[in-house]
Amino acid sequence: MMTLDTKWEKFAGGPAVTKSKSVARVTINRKGLIYLSDKMYTAFGRPKTVALFYNREDGRIAVQRVHDRLELHFKFIKLGS
């Protein structure tokens, strides 16, 4: 069993049950694909590309809008296109 230090709080919610397009959501699936709802993508400024960061110590992921010229950046792909 994993022991958590005092920096952690248990999330009181659960998986999103709404498919509403009015909710800003970010999800990650078992394959590691990150999905943004249209509302979240718009709030994020509709970037063409992003850089991903990982904080190994805290186990967190950060996403940053970046210029789309560097190959190491990730492009957004609209589902269904």
Sine and cosine of phi, psi and omega as CSV:
sin_phi,cos_phi,sin_psi,cos_psi,sin_omega,cos_omega
0.00,0.00,0.67,-0.74,-0.03,-1.00
-0.99,0.15,0.67,-0.75,0.07,-1.00
-0.98,-0.18,0.76,-0.65,0.00,-1.00
-0.98,-0.22,0.64,-0.77,0.08,-1.00
-0.98,0.18,-0.03,-1.00,-0.11,-0.99
-0.96,0.26,-0.09,1.00,0.01,-1.00
-0.97,0.24,-0.26,0.97,-0.13,-0.99
-0.99,-0.13,0.61,-0.79,0.13,-0.99
-0.85,-0.52,0.64,-0.76,0.05,-1.00
-0.96,0.27,0.74,-0.67,0.02,-1.00
-0.93,0.37,0.83,-0.56,-0.09,-1.00
-1.00,0.08,-0.19,0.98,0.01,-1.00
-1.00,0.03,-0.26,-0.97,0.04,-1.00
-0.60,-0.80,-0.18,-0.98,0.05,-1.00
-0.86,0.52,0.55,-0.83,0.01,-1.00
-0.89,0.46,0.76,-0.65,0.00,-1.00
-0.97,-0.25,-0.15,0.99,-0.02,-1.00
-0.99,-0.14,0.59,-0.81,0.11,-0.99
-0.97,-0.26,0.24,0.97,-0.06,-1.00
-0.87,0.49,0.72,-0.70,0.03,-1.00
-0.98,0.22,-0.10,0.99,-0.02,-1.00
-1.00,0.06,-0.04,1.00,-0.04,-1.00
-0.99,-0.17,0.75,-0.66,0.07,-1.00
-0.99,0.11,0.91,-0.41,-0.07,-1.00
-0.71,-0.70,0.49,-0.87,0.17,-0.99
-0.77,-0.64,0.76,-0.65,0.03,-1.00
-0.74,-0.68,0.35,-0.94,0.08,-1.00
-0.74,-0.68,0.72,-0.69,-0.04,-1.00
-0.99,-0.11,-0.01,-1.00,-0.05,-1.00
-0.90,0.43,-0.38,0.92,0.03,-1.00
-1.00,0.08,-0.04,1.00,0.01,-1.00
1.00,0.04,0.17,0.99,0.04,-1.00
-0.99,0.16,0.72,-0.69,-0.02,-1.00
-0.98,-0.21,0.77,-0.63,-0.01,-1.00
-0.89,-0.45,0.69,-0.72,0.11,-0.99
-0.90,-0.44,0.71,-0.71,0.12,-0.99
-0.92,0.39,0.32,-0.95,0.00,-1.00
-0.86,0.52,-0.62,0.78,0.01,-1.00
-0.90,0.44,-0.66,0.75,0.02,-1.00
-0.93,0.37,-0.67,0.74,0.02,-1.00
-0.87,0.50,-0.67,0.74,0.04,-1.00
-0.91,0.41,-0.70,0.72,0.02,-1.00
-0.89,0.46,-0.48,0.88,0.00,-1.00
-0.99,0.16,-0.07,1.00,0.05,-1.00
1.00,-0.08,0.22,0.97,0.02,-1.00
0.77,0.64,0.79,0.62,-0.04,-1.00
-0.94,0.35,0.44,-0.90,0.09,-1.00
-0.98,0.20,-0.58,0.81,-0.05,-1.00
-0.63,-0.78,0.37,-0.93,0.05,-1.00
-0.66,-0.75,0.35,-0.94,0.17,-0.99
-0.96,-0.28,0.60,-0.80,0.04,-1.00
-0.95,-0.32,0.63,-0.78,0.04,-1.00
-0.79,-0.61,0.52,-0.85,0.02,-1.00
-0.76,-0.65,0.80,-0.61,0.08,-1.00
-0.99,-0.13,0.99,-0.16,-0.08,-1.00
-0.88,0.47,-0.63,0.78,-0.02,-1.00
-0.90,0.45,-0.68,0.73,-0.05,-1.00
-0.99,-0.15,-0.15,0.99,-0.01,-1.00
0.91,0.41,0.62,0.79,-0.04,-1.00
-0.89,-0.45,0.43,-0.90,0.04,-1.00
-0.89,-0.45,0.66,-0.75,0.09,-1.00
-0.82,-0.57,0.54,-0.84,0.02,-1.00
-0.84,-0.54,0.74,-0.67,-0.03,-1.00
-0.78,-0.62,0.73,-0.68,0.11,-0.99
-0.90,0.43,0.70,-0.72,-0.01,-1.00
-0.61,-0.79,0.20,-0.98,0.07,-1.00
-0.94,0.34,0.54,-0.84,-0.13,-0.99
-1.00,0.02,0.28,0.96,-0.06,-1.00
-1.00,0.01,-0.34,0.94,-0.06,-1.00
-1.00,0.00,0.68,-0.73,-0.05,-1.00
-0.92,0.39,-0.42,0.91,-0.06,-1.00
-0.98,0.19,-0.03,1.00,0.05,-1.00
-1.00,0.01,0.39,-0.92,-0.06,-1.00
-0.98,-0.21,0.73,-0.68,0.01,-1.00
-1.00,-0.01,0.52,-0.85,0.10,-0.99
-0.99,0.15,0.65,-0.76,0.06,-1.00
-0.81,-0.59,0.83,-0.56,0.01,-1.00
-0.98,0.22,0.76,-0.65,0.03,-1.00
-0.89,0.46,0.63,-0.78,0.01,-1.00
1.00,0.06,0.02,1.00,0.02,-1.00
-0.98,-0.18,0.00,0.00,0.00,0.00
